[in-house]
Amino acid sequence: MLAVNYTNLRENMKSCMDKVTDDYETMIVTRKNNRNVVMMSEESYNNLLENLHVMGNKANYDWLMESKAQLESGHMSVHDLKEVGPDE
């Protein structure tokens, strides 16, 4: 996580935004009176929301952990996918 003050951000907006989007960094913008804000890419934000949804529902979380345990213990199968045309 990076930190930058408001003045520095204003003077270097493009490079700061590029750092956030290109390097998947989260940036804290420090302001007076501890009124800081966090800057992150839209992709990171969407990923965070998706994770909150999955992890915030106990049934989803339990299913995900069971699937992970099955994979780690070798209880899985591999299947070839058949390519189908538009009229099949």
Beta strands, then each sheet from edge to edge (+ up, - down):
strand 1: 2-5
strand 2: 27-30
strand 3: 37-39
sheet 1: 1+ 2+ 3-
end
